[in-house]
Every structure is written in structure tokens, then in C-alpha cells.
Amino acid sequence: MSFYVGETELQMRRRILMTLQDMTRRLLDGTRSLVSMYESLLNEDSGSVEAYRSEISKAVSDVESYRKSLVRQLSEVGAMLINREDVLRTAFMLEEMASYLDSLAFRIYAGRQYLSGIGPLGDKLRDMMNQTLNAITRLNDLSRALQINPGKIGELASLVEREEKNMDGLYRDALTESLAKIKDFKQLLVYRDVVERVERVADLSLSASEMLMIVALRL
């Protein structure tokens, strides 16, 4: 996707927003697959674990491709767009979120022997993943609203913030209970590493929503 000579500023804005929307859409797809991958792990469905891991890898690759496309687009705009830096920061933040999804898929797969059969702690991790899915769903809604319903951007951003705050309580509970209940040191390290990365994705979703609001205000 590239700009052509004579393309209007409005068309440029639409193209940029569409690319950002594509990035959040694929982030949402990847997060759904991550939740399903962990569910399959708990259900000891190894075939589905592999399939969902592949879906996550494809979604992450797509986000990276969209970011590269956006960089090319912005290089062609030149000085015509005054907030190129805001758009770039947003795109790189979304790509960072995708990178965390990729690392989570790897750690869940590599540490599956430590993450299965852990009872209520497994349920807490599943709750955290679902909460992250909620946050990224709201982020995707916000991204779509940039073009179709700008008046709802503030409301949707507040919903992302609410989901992220809900995550804080789940995160603290999971850490506290893991210290009390997991006696194997390797298992504790694996569990805490995954928990912290899931929480980080939720944190980044809030930061990304704030960046999208800035882009919307300045485009």
C-alpha cells in the first residue's frame, strides 16, 4: 500500500488509520488464539496447541508486515503529515504487543509440563488471559472507531483502562498464591514469567489506547 501523486490529505489519513486498524485486528486474532492455546494445554489437546501456536505466529508476522507497510507509507508522505512520529510510536507499540504474544506462545509451549495440572493457579492464569483478551478487544473497538465513530473514542479508551485495572487485581492474586502454593522452583519461575508477560500485554494495551487517542486528535 503506497501513496500516489496527488493523493489528498484525507485519503492519506484514511490509509494510515486503516493500517493501524489492521494491526489491532490481527493483535486481537493472536490474543484469541493464545487463550485457546492455553485452554487446549489444560485439556491436554496437543494437536490444538500446535495449531493455535501456528495461528499466533501468523498473526504476529502480519502485525510486523503492517508496521513495515506503515513506515513505507509515512516515508512517502514526507512533511505532509505533521504527526508522523505519533503514528510511528503507536505502530511500534502495537508491534511490541505482538512480540509479547509470540514470546508467551513460546513460553507456554516450552513450559507446558509446568503449566498443566496446577489446579486453581491454572484457572487464575486463564482468567488473566481472558482479561487481556477483553482489553485488546476494547483496543480494537477504539481503533475501528477512529474512522466510523470518532465521538466514542474517549468512552472506549476508558473501557480499555477499566479492563487494565481489573487485570491488576488478578495479577497480584496470581503472584501471591503462586508463592504460597508452588513448591517447585522451576515451576514457580515458569509460572511467574508467563503471568508477568500476560500482565505486560494488558499494560501495553492501555498505553496503545492513549497513543491512538493522540493520533486521532492530530490527524
N, C-alpha and C positions, 0 to 999 in steps of 0.2 A: 504494500500500500504506500503510494507516494503522492506528493502534491504535483500539480501541473501548473504551468504558467497561466496566470490569470485567475487562478482559483481564488474565490472570495475568502475573506477572513472568517465569515460564518461557516463556510464549508470546512475550513481548516479546524475550527473548534469542534465541529461535529465529528470529524475523523479522529481527533485526539480523544474525545470523550468515548467514542465507540471502542477505541483500542483499550482504554482503561477499563471499560465495562467488560470487554473480552477477558481481561486479566482477572478481574474479580469473579467472573463466571467460572473460569477454569480453576481458580482457587477454591471456590465452593464445591466444584466437582471433586477435586482432590481431597478435600476435607471429608466429604461424604464417603469416599472410598476408604479413607483412613479409619473412620468409625466402623464401617462394615468389615474392614480387615481385622480390627481388634475383636469384634463380635465373632468372627469366624475363628479367631485364635482361641477364644474362650470356649467355643463349641467344638474345638479340635477338628476343624474342617480345613485341612492343609491345602487342598486344591483351591478353595476360595481365597485363602490367604495369599497364595501366589498370584491369583488373578487380580485381586484388588491392589496388590503391590505394583503390578504392571500398570494398572489404571492410574495410580498415583504418579508413577514415573512419567507417564504420557502427559498428565495434567501439568506437572512441574516443567516439563520440556516446552509445553505450549506457552506457559507464562513467560518463560525466558525468551521465546521467539517473539511474543508480542512486545516485550520490553525492547528487544533489538529493533523491531519494526518502528516503535515509537521514537527511538533515538534517531533513526534514519529520517523519519518524518520531521522531527524538530530541527535536524541539521539543514533540511531543505527550506524550512520556514525562514531561517536567518533571524533578522531583527524584527520580523513582522509580528512575532508573538512576544509580549513583554514578560510573560511569566514562565518561560521555558524551564527555569530552574525548579520551580514548584512542581511542574509536571514530571520532570525527571526524578526528583526526590520521591514523589508518590510512586512512580513506576518501580524504582529500585526498592522501595519499601515493600511493595507487593511481591516483588521477586524474592526478597528476603523471607517473606512469609512462606512462599512456595518452597524455598530451600529448607525451612524448618519442617515442613510436611515431609519432604524427602528424607531428611535425617530421622524423623520419627518412624517412618515406614521401615527404614533400615534397622533402627534400634529395636523396634518391636519384633521384627523378624529374627534378628540375631539373638535377641534375649528372650525368645518365646518360651524357653524352658523355665525361665524365672518369672514370667508374667502370667502363666497359666496356673490354675489351681491355687489361687491366693485368696479365694473367698470374697469377703466384703471389701477388701482392698482393690480387688479387680473391679467390683461394682463402682467404687469411688473413681477409679481411673476412667471407667466408661462414662460416668456422669460428667467428668471433666471434659472428655472428648465431645460429648453431646453439647455441652455448654459452649465450647469453642465453635462447634458447628452452628449454634444459634447466633453467635457473634458474627461469624463470617456470612451467614445468611442475611443478617441485617446490613452488613457492609455492602453486600452485593445489591441489596434493595436500594441503598443510598446511591451507589454508583449508577444504577439504572435511572434513578430519579433525577440525575443531573440534566438529562435531556427531556424526559417525559413529564416530570412533575417537580420542578425546582423548589416550589413552595414547601415541600415536605422534607427538604434536606436537613433542616435543624431538628425536626422531630425524629427522623431516622437516625441521626447522629447520636441523639440522646438515648435511643434504644441500644445502639452499639455500646455506649458507656454503661448502661444498666447491665447488659449481658457480661461485660468485662468485670464489673463489680461483683456480680454473682459468682464469677469464677474465683475471685479472691478467697471467699469462704471455703469453697470446695478444695482449693489448693492448700490452704492452711490445715484443713481437716486431714487431707491425704498425707501430708508430711508428718503431722503429729502422730497419726495412727500407724504409719509405716515404721516410725522409730520405736513404737511400743510393741508392735506385733511381728515385725520381720526380724528374725534372729540371724539368718544367714547374711554375711556381709556383702557378698557378691550380688545376692538378690536385692538387697537394700539399695546398693549403688545403681543397679539397672532400673529399679522402680522409681527412685528419686530422679534419675536422669530423664526418664520419659515424662514423669509428672511435671518437671520444671520446663521441659520443652513445650508441652501442651499449654501450660500457663503462659509461656512466652508468645505463642501464636495469638492467644487472646489479647495480650498486651499490645501486640503489633496491630491487631485489628482496630483497636481504639486509636492508635497513632495514625493509621491509614485513613480512618474516617475523618480525622481532623485535617489531614493533608488534602483529602478530596473536597472538603468544605472550602479550603483556601483556594484550590484550583477553580472551583465553581464561582467563587466570588470575583476572581481575577480574570477569568476567561471572557 
